[in-house]
Structures are given as C-alpha cells and as structure tokens.
Amino acid sequence: MAMTRTVFYFIRHGQVANAQKVIYERLKGFPLSLTGMRQVRETARFLSSIDEAITASALYASPLERTVQTAELIAEILNERRSLAILPKLRVRTDPRLIEAENSFKGCRMGYGSASFFKASNWKKFLDLKTPGWGEDYVKIENRMVSFIHSKINFAKDDTILVVSHQSPIWVLRHFLTKSSTPLNPLMRKVDLASVSKFCIDAATGKLLSASYFNPAGKIR
C-alpha cells in the first residue's frame, strides 16, 4: 500500500500595527500594519507558485484579527489561481488551538511598568526559559498544536492544508515534530513575520517526513 501524507504549510501573520510597542498577545485592536499587508501578499504570491499550495483542501487560522486578516489576504491571491484550475474558493476557517500563547505581560511594554526589568518579582519569570515563567506552558502549547495536526491528517489520500498562526505556537510545534533537543529559548526562534514552515507528515503514523522553512517576505520591513 502506497504511503499517504499530509502537508501542512504554517504561516506566521504579518507585521502588526503596534505604535506603543506593547505585548499584544490575545488583545483586541491589533490588526496588520500596511507593511504587514505587503509582507503577507508577498508570501501569498510565493504560495501561489506552488501547485500543492494552490490545490490545498483547507485554510485555517487562529481566531485573532491579525491571523484572520493574513489568511484572508492569502485566500484572495490563491483563489485567483484556483479559479483558473476550476477549483472552489478557499474559505478561512478559525480554530482556537492555533491561538497566540498566553503572556502575563500582555498590554505592557517590555522593560517598562509591570514588565520592568528592574522589578524584583519579574526576575523569576524572565529567568525561567523552560516553562516559560512569563506565560503559557510550552507543554500546553505543544498539546494543542499537535491536537490540531492530528485532527486534520487525511488518512485516505495525499492532502495539503494551509494554516495561519503565531510565532511561539509554530516554533513549539516545529520543536516537537523535529524532536529537537535544543531548549525552547525565545531568542532562538526562527519564525519570521509572514514566514512559511512546511511540515510533511506520514498520514499513517503521524511521523514527520520532512520540514522546510521559507521567508519570502524577509526583505519587507
């Protein structure tokens, strides 16, 4: 019996309009900036050059504004190519498992006020890189992201799914799938704005077959 696989393209949202430089986490009122929209369109054009991305069976997004906006821009460009192939339009579906990681400093500007580096009670949080001390446990993030992956694997045929999420959840998922022994240090994350992390999964076993990373919008700042 031939191997079937499910390919996931995880896309991080574009730059956010955040003039105050606060930690926006899951807060409302943080849409894409104009630069962020340009980044996403560049990534969408990159995806529209890949046959398996054009023919993807579904497009999912975290329910936050910036990720839904990102997914809608991607759908707009991919649907132009899909119409030529007489394929139905991709529609954005949201899934709460893809949401941004919780952060105890949400609404704060890092290094200032409640998130001050000079506040003694914060040091325990800052120094705990393993849990991490300042937010949602990495194990919890891993569990919800892996749950999403497993729920979308198509055992019947080869399939491709597009997913828009956030830096931390995508990086934690990559860490799990690649069985990385490197600590989950936030300074070592490789998930740029509007970047693409591709994971090819054996549908029968759930094991990772390959992982790739692309940053088509890297020059747009």
N, C-alpha and C positions, 0 to 999 in steps of 0.2 A: 504494500500500500504506500502510495507516494506521501511524502511529508507535506502537511499543510502549515501555513504560517500566517500570523497576523502582524502587520507592520504598523507601528504607531509613530506618528510624527508629533512630537510635543513641542509646541511653540510658546515661547515666553511673550507676554504682551509688550507693546512698545513703550517708549518713554511717557511718563505721566506728568500732567500739569500740576506742579507742586512748588509754587513760588516760595513758600515758607520753609521748604526743606524738612518737613515733618515726616515721621514714620507713619505712613498712611494705612498700613496693614489692611484691615477689612472695612475701614471707614468709608462712608459715602462722600461723594463730591470730589472724586479724583479721576477724571476722565483722561484720555490720551491728550498729550500736547500736540501741536502741529508737527513738531519733529517726530513724535511718536507715530503719528499717522503716516508720515513719509517712510519711517522705518518699516512699518507693517506692510505698506504697499510694495516696498522693495522685496520683502520676504515672500509676499504673496506672488509676485512675479517669478521669483525663484521656484516656488512650489508649482506654479503653472507650467514650468518647463519639465516637470517630472510626471510621466504617464500615470504611475500608481497613485500619485497625489491627486491628479485630476479626476481619477475614477474612484476616489475614496468613497466608502459607503456611508460615512457619517462624519460630522464635525461637532465636537463637544467643547464646552468652555466652562471655566469657573464662573459662578454667578455674579461676580463683581463687575462694575461698569467697564473698567479698562480692558478686561479679558473678553467681555461680550463685544465691545467695540472692535477689538482686534479680530475676533472671529468673524464678525460681520464684514469687515474690510477684506479679509481673506476669501470669504464666500463670494463676495461681489466679483472679485477678479477671477477666481476659479470657475465661477458659473458661466463666465463668458466663454471659457474653453469647453466647458461641459455642454453648452448649448450646441456647439459645433459638432460634438460627438453624439448628439441627441440623448444626453443623459439628464435625468431630473435634477433640479436645482438642489444644492446643498443648503440645508437649513440649520441654524445654530441651535443646539440643544445644551442646556446647562446641567451640571452635575455638582452637587455640594462637596463631593470628595476631592474636587480639584481646587478648592479654595486656598487662598493665601494662608500661610502659617500664622497662628496667633502670636502676638507680641505684647508684652506687658508695658512697653513704652509707646504704644500707639498714641498718636496725637501729639507726641513730644518731638522736639528737635534733638537729635543725638548729641550728647555732650552738654546740653543745657537743661535747666529746670529739673523736672523729675527724672530726666535721663542724664543728669550731670555726672561726669567722670570723677568729680570730687566729692560726691555723696557716698559716704561710707557704706550705706545699705545696698548700694548698687554693685559694689565690687564682687560680691559673691555671685551675682548674676552675670557680670561681664566675664569673670574668670571661668565659669562653668561652660566650656565649649561642647561638652559631650552630651548634655541633656537636650537643649541648651538651657542655661539658667534664666534667660530673659523671655522665653516663650514656649510655644507648643513643643512637646517632647518629640524628638526625631522618630521614635518608635511609632508614635501615634500617626505622624505624617506618613511614614512608610506604610503602615497598615491600610490607611485609606486609599493611598495611591495604588498599592498592589491590588486592593479590592477592586478598584476601578478597572485596572488592566485585565484581571481575571474575568470580570463580568462582561467584558467586551470581546474577548477572544472568540473567534468564529471557528468552531471545530469542523465545520462542514467544507469550507473552501478557503482559499487564499483571500485575504482581505486587508484593506488599509483603512486606518482611522486617524483623523486629524484631531488634535487636542490642544487647546489653549489654556495655559496655567501660569504659574508664577515661579520665580527663581528657586526658592527653597524647596517646594514640593518636587519640582523637576530634578533638582540636584540630588535630593534624598532618594528618589526613585532610581536614578542612574546608579547611585552608590549601592543600592540593594541589588539591582539587576546584574551589575558587573562584579558583584561580590568583592568590592574594593575594601582593602584593609586600611586605607588612608582615613584618618579621623575626619569627621564632618565639620571641618573648620570653615566658617562662613567666608573667610578671606581667601579660600582656595576654590570657591565655586566657579565653575565655567559654564555660566548660563547667561549670556549677554542679552540685552534688550532685543526683542524680535528674532532671537536665535532659534535654531531648529535642532532638536535632539531626536534622532531616529533610533528606534529600538525594533529589531526583528525578533519575534517570539515564535518558538515552536508551539503550534496550537495544541498538540497532543500532550506535551509535557509541561508547558509553561516556562520552559527554559529559554534564556537569551541565546540567540544565534549570532547576532552582531549588534554593534552600537556605533553610531556615527554622529558627528557634530558639525553643524554648518552655521556660519554667521554672515548671511548675505547682506545685512544692513549695517555691518560693522563700521563703515566709514561715515554713516549719517549720525551726526551729533548735534 
